[in-house]
Amino acid sequence: MPALELLLVFSRSNLINYFLSSGKSSLISSLFRLIELTSGNIVIDGLDISTIRRNSLRAQLNCISQEPFLLPTCSVRLNIDPGSGLDDEVLINALQKVKLWDVIEGLGGLDAIITAQTFSPGQKQLLCFASAMVRPEGKILILDEATSRYVI
């Protein structure tokens, strides 16, 4: 059987409802090597991920989940750029692309402190998406039901 070049997993029940219990979480856990495969392999860019150190592999992956994780009582800046090494322009540009900059600017900008109630669930996901956009080492973006709470 030939290897898959690209695998897309859709999980919105209103788009593809027959994917219930299809192994999406197991696939994501396998990509991050939280669980090891008992047979077969996962190859990314020609490399079997079982041969890559876990930390190196995970540094290349970005995951936006249905329940995004933010650091409460910390700044917007720290939530987007935990390493605090990126210029404001880069962060603001990402926030503009996800249409959150006006909201964040109204809160006081990048140094505004956020709480669990500062953003709606969809806005939290967008903030995580902006964070994924600015991570220079994260080359692969995994969306785990990331649009399930985002209302257009």
Contacts in CASP RR format, 6 or more apart in sequence:
PFRMAT RR
TARGET T0000
AUTHOR 0000-0000-0000
METHOD contacts of the structure
MODEL  1
MPALELLLVFSRSNLINYFLSSGKSSLISSLFRLIELTSGNIVIDGLDIS
TIRRNSLRAQLNCISQEPFLLPTCSVRLNIDPGSGLDDEVLINALQKVKL
WDVIEGLGGLDAIITAQTFSPGQKQLLCFASAMVRPEGKILILDEATSRY
VI
3 43 0 8 1.000
7 27 0 8 1.000
9 19 0 8 1.000
9 22 0 8 1.000
9 24 0 8 1.000
9 27 0 8 1.000
10 16 0 8 1.000
10 19 0 8 1.000
11 19 0 8 1.000
11 24 0 8 1.000
11 144 0 8 1.000
11 145 0 8 1.000
11 148 0 8 1.000
12 145 0 8 1.000
12 147 0 8 1.000
12 148 0 8 1.000
13 20 0 8 1.000
24 144 0 8 1.000
24 145 0 8 1.000
25 144 0 8 1.000
26 35 0 8 1.000
28 63 0 8 1.000
28 142 0 8 1.000
28 144 0 8 1.000
29 35 0 8 1.000
30 36 0 8 1.000
30 37 0 8 1.000
30 42 0 8 1.000
31 42 0 8 1.000
31 49 0 8 1.000
31 61 0 8 1.000
31 142 0 8 1.000
32 57 0 8 1.000
32 58 0 8 1.000
32 61 0 8 1.000
32 63 0 8 1.000
33 49 0 8 1.000
33 50 0 8 1.000
33 54 0 8 1.000
33 57 0 8 1.000
33 58 0 8 1.000
36 50 0 8 1.000
37 50 0 8 1.000
41 48 0 8 1.000
41 49 0 8 1.000
41 50 0 8 1.000
42 48 0 8 1.000
42 49 0 8 1.000
42 50 0 8 1.000
43 49 0 8 1.000
44 140 0 8 1.000
49 57 0 8 1.000
59 137 0 8 1.000
59 138 0 8 1.000
60 137 0 8 1.000
60 138 0 8 1.000
60 139 0 8 1.000
60 140 0 8 1.000
61 138 0 8 1.000
61 140 0 8 1.000
61 142 0 8 1.000
62 131 0 8 1.000
62 132 0 8 1.000
62 135 0 8 1.000
62 138 0 8 1.000
62 140 0 8 1.000
62 141 0 8 1.000
62 142 0 8 1.000
63 141 0 8 1.000
63 142 0 8 1.000
63 143 0 8 1.000
63 144 0 8 1.000
64 125 0 8 1.000
64 128 0 8 1.000
64 129 0 8 1.000
64 132 0 8 1.000
64 141 0 8 1.000
64 142 0 8 1.000
64 143 0 8 1.000
64 144 0 8 1.000
64 146 0 8 1.000
65 144 0 8 1.000
65 145 0 8 1.000
65 146 0 8 1.000
66 144 0 8 1.000
66 145 0 8 1.000
66 146 0 8 1.000
66 148 0 8 1.000
66 149 0 8 1.000
68 121 0 8 1.000
68 124 0 8 1.000
68 125 0 8 1.000
68 127 0 8 1.000
68 128 0 8 1.000
69 128 0 8 1.000
70 79 0 8 1.000
70 114 0 8 1.000
70 116 0 8 1.000
70 119 0 8 1.000
70 124 0 8 1.000
70 127 0 8 1.000
70 128 0 8 1.000
71 78 0 8 1.000
71 79 0 8 1.000
71 82 0 8 1.000
72 114 0 8 1.000
72 115 0 8 1.000
72 116 0 8 1.000
73 113 0 8 1.000
73 114 0 8 1.000
73 115 0 8 1.000
74 113 0 8 1.000
74 114 0 8 1.000
75 110 0 8 1.000
75 111 0 8 1.000
75 112 0 8 1.000
75 113 0 8 1.000
75 114 0 8 1.000
76 104 0 8 1.000
76 107 0 8 1.000
76 109 0 8 1.000
76 110 0 8 1.000
76 111 0 8 1.000
76 112 0 8 1.000
76 114 0 8 1.000
76 127 0 8 1.000
77 84 0 8 1.000
77 91 0 8 1.000
77 110 0 8 1.000
77 111 0 8 1.000
78 84 0 8 1.000
79 114 0 8 1.000
79 127 0 8 1.000
79 131 0 8 1.000
80 91 0 8 1.000
80 94 0 8 1.000
80 95 0 8 1.000
80 110 0 8 1.000
80 127 0 8 1.000
80 130 0 8 1.000
80 131 0 8 1.000
80 134 0 8 1.000
81 91 0 8 1.000
81 131 0 8 1.000
81 134 0 8 1.000
86 134 0 8 1.000
88 110 0 8 1.000
90 134 0 8 1.000
91 110 0 8 1.000
91 130 0 8 1.000
91 134 0 8 1.000
92 101 0 8 1.000
92 110 0 8 1.000
94 130 0 8 1.000
94 131 0 8 1.000
94 133 0 8 1.000
94 134 0 8 1.000
95 101 0 8 1.000
95 104 0 8 1.000
95 127 0 8 1.000
95 130 0 8 1.000
97 130 0 8 1.000
97 133 0 8 1.000
98 126 0 8 1.000
98 127 0 8 1.000
98 129 0 8 1.000
98 130 0 8 1.000
98 133 0 8 1.000
99 126 0 8 1.000
100 123 0 8 1.000
100 126 0 8 1.000
100 127 0 8 1.000
100 130 0 8 1.000
103 119 0 8 1.000
103 123 0 8 1.000
104 110 0 8 1.000
104 112 0 8 1.000
106 112 0 8 1.000
107 114 0 8 1.000
107 118 0 8 1.000
119 127 0 8 1.000
121 149 0 8 1.000
121 150 0 8 1.000
122 149 0 8 1.000
122 150 0 8 1.000
122 151 0 8 1.000
125 146 0 8 1.000
125 147 0 8 1.000
125 149 0 8 1.000
125 150 0 8 1.000
126 150 0 8 1.000
129 146 0 8 1.000
132 138 0 8 1.000
132 141 0 8 1.000
END
